[in-house]
Amino acid sequence: MAPDALDLALAVLPVLVLGYVIRRADAARPEPRRVLLATLLLGFFSCVPVAVLEIAERRMFGRAVRGGGRFLDAWVVAALTEESAKLLIVLGYVWRWSAFDEVMDGVVYAVVASLGFGLLENLVYVSPWAARVFCSLPVVAGSCTGVVVGTAGERLVLGVVRAVSAVPMHAIASGLMGYFLGRGRFADVSPAEAAFSDLPELLPAVIPREAAWVILGLAVAVAVHGSYDWAVFAMGTRPVIFVEIPVLLASSGYVLVRLCKHAVALDDAIRGTGRPSLIIALFPRR
């Protein structure tokens, strides 16, 4: 079975659009394309181990995973597992590189990792060819029970719905986390514009500020992602979901835009005081 051009377009187009948007948001000081591409691919291939983990978690929770409108399925199995995977990509790949030299970079890399993840997820849901390839992997076959390819018309509707909801949700949730990662990455560089600097104090004092920012970022991402998935799992196609999802995406998207502006302001202040040389000195090129 050869891949269908329309199916591929439905899966790829929203990723390209959101990728362009985040690149424009960081246009003044863009990140290396090779690093962005590698981050995207890591997000893409992370879907396989994540699917394996989600299968194991659902087996561990048993019947409880379906209780409360699939609360555990939404918040723990899906949201916590998937956002943790994106977090590990940023921490494990680019965290200490000189390519991560601004607060805004945390947003960029987290969003790009999420777009890679969302790309493979999209392909599996809207392309029979991709679903067949993905579900042929023995380790993830158990995660394919919820994948419904359907007719060409059904795939078109699903692709459009995911393009305006699921893919932006991934980008927004991870982008919010990325702001916190950027703040944690430069926790010791605090110009006057560094608002929210007391947020790490919400956690026990024994946790280093850098780690506190990261933990808070993961919590915010899980809150957005879990709320979205829980609404979808619990409400299905009930009319209320057509209010809940847009409100969630609009409100969290607005917050992300505001935080991106704040991140850029922080970066401008850091560069205005000549701090980049200190950053490069502390975190030399690899």
N, C-alpha and C positions, 0 to 999 in steps of 0.2 A: 504494500500500500504506500503510494507516494504522498508526501505532504501536500495539502491543499493550500494554494496561494492565499486565499481569503482567510483561512484559519490562521496561517502564519502571520498575516497582516494584523488580524485582531489581537493576537498575542503580543506582537512586537511593537506596534504603533504606540500604545500608551506608555510603554517603557521608554521609547525614544523621545516622546513629548516631555515626559517628566524629567528625563535625563537632560534634555535641552534646557528646561526651566531651571534646574539646580545649577547647571553650568553658567547660565546667565546671572543667577544670583551671586555667583562667585567670580564674575567676569573680570573684575579688577585685578585679581591675583589668582588665576586659574591653576588647578592642580595638574601634575604631569599626566598626560593621556595614558601612558603605559601603566601607571599605578592605578588609575581609575578603571582601566580595562581589566587588570588583574583582580581588583576588588569586585567588579561586576561578575567575573567568572567564578570567583570564590563563593559569592552569593548564589550563583546559579547552581553550582555543584553541591552546595551545602544542603540542598533539598533532599538529597539521597540519605545522608545520615540522620537528618531531621525526621524524615518519614519513618526510618527504623526506630528512632527514639519514641516517636508518637505511637507507633504500634505497641511497643513495650509498655508505655505508660497506660494506654487504654486497657491492656491485659492486666496490668497491676491494679488499676482502679476497679476493674470488673463492671458490675452493674451500676456502681456509684457514678460512673462517668456520664451516665445519661440522666441522672437526677437533677432537679432544679433547673430544667430547661437546658441541660447539658452544661451546667456551670463549670465543672472541672474540665470538661472537654474544651471549653472556650478559653478559660483563664489560665489553666496549667498546661494541658496537653498542647494546645495550639499557640496561645500568646506567649507564655513564658518560654517554651522550648524554642520557638522560632525567633523571638527577639534576642534570646540568649545566644543563638547561633550567629546572628548578625553582629552582636556585640563582640563575640570571640573573633570574628573576622577582622574587625577594626583593631582590637587589642593585640591579636596575634600577628597581624600582617603589617599594619602601617603605623601603629601607635608611637613607636620610638624613631621612626624615619624622619629625616629632615623635610620630607614632602608634607608632613603634618606639622606645619609651622604657624598655624593661626587657629583661633577659636572656631571660625566658620568652617574650617576643614573637617571638624568633627561632624558637622551637619552633612557636608558633601559626601564624605566616605560612608557614613551610615546609610544615607539615602541610596547611594550607588549599590551598596551591598544588598539593600532591600529590593532594589529594582532587578538585580540578578536573580534573587530568590523568586520575586513575583513573575519574572519572565518564564522560568521553568514551570511554575505553578499554573500560569496562564496556558502554556502550551499543552499541559496535561489535561486541562479542563476543556479546551476548545478545539484541539486537534486530535482526531482519531489516530493519526500516525504517531504523534508524540506520546499519546496515552498508551498505545500498544508497546512502544519501545520502553517507556518508563515502567509499565506494569509487568514487563517481561523479566525485570530484575527480581530474582527470588527474594531478596531481602526486603523489598518494598511492596510485594504483591498484596500483602494484607492491608495496605493503605488505599487500595484502589476500589474498595467497595463503595465509596461515596462518589466516585468519578462517573458522571453520566454524560456521555458524548452526544447521544441523540441525533436528530436530523440536522441538516444544514441550517434550517431556519432556527432551530433551538440553539445551535451553537452560535449563530449570529447574535441572538438575543443575549445569551450568556456572556459572549465576548464583549458586547457593548456594556452590559451591566458591570462586569468586572473592570472594564476600562475606566468607568466613572466612579467605582466604589472600592473594590478590593485592592487594586493596584495603588490608587492614591492613599488608601488607608495604610498600606505597608510603608509607603514613602513618608507619610506624615508621622506615623508612630516612631519609625526609626530616625527621622529627622529631628524630632523632639529629643530623643535619646542622644543624638549626635551633638546637640547644643551642650548638654550636660557633659558629654565626653570632652568637648573642646574646653569647657571650663575646668574640668579635672586635669586635662593635659597641661594647662597653664595656670594651675591653682596658685603658683607662687608669683605669677605676673599679674598684678592687680592695679590697673590704672583707676583713676577716680570714677570712671564710668562703670565700674564693675558692680552693677546692681545684683541683687539676690545673693550676695556673698555670704550671707548668714544661713543659706539653705542647708549646707552640710551639718550645721548644728542641730538639725532635726534628728540626726543619728547619734548613737553613743560616741562620746569623745574619744574612745579608744580606737575608733576607725579613722585612719588618716584622711585628710581632706580630699586628696586625689581619689581614693577609693570611695569616699562618700558621694562625690559627684557622680561617679560611675554607677553606683548602686541606685541613686535617685533617678538617673537617666533610664536605667532598665525598668524601674518601677513605673515611670511615666509612660514608657513605650508599652508595657504590658497593660496598663490601665486603658489606653486607647484601643489597642489591639483586642484585648479581652472584651471590652464593651461592644466593639463591632461584632466580633464572632458570637458573643452571647445573644445579641439582638437577632442576628441571622438564624442561629440555632433554635432559639426559643420562639421567635415570632414567625419564621418562615416567610410566607407570602401574605401575611395579614396586612391590612392597609396601614397600620400604625408604623410598620417598618419603613414606609416611604417618607415618614416624618423623622423617625429616630436616626436613621443613617445619614441623611443630609445634614441634620442639626449637628450630629457628632463630627462629621467630616468638616463642616464649615467652621465650627467653633475651634476644633483642634488645629485646623489649617490656619485660621487667623492667628492663633497663639504661635504657631511655627513661624509665620511671616514676621511677627513682632520679634521673636527671638533671633531670627536671622538678621534683622536690622540691628539688633543689639550686638550680635556677634561681630558684624561688620564694624560697628562703632568701636567696639573693644579692640579689634585688630588695627583700626586706624589710629587709635590712641597708643597702642603698643608700638606701632611703627613710627609714630610721631615722636616718641621719646627715645628712639634709637634702640629699642629692645630686641629687634630681630637678631642682631649680632650676638646678644646674650643667649637667645634661644638656640641658635646654631651652635654656639660654643657648648651649651649644656647637652644638646642632642645632636652630635655630629653625624654627618652623612655615613651611611653604611655602604 
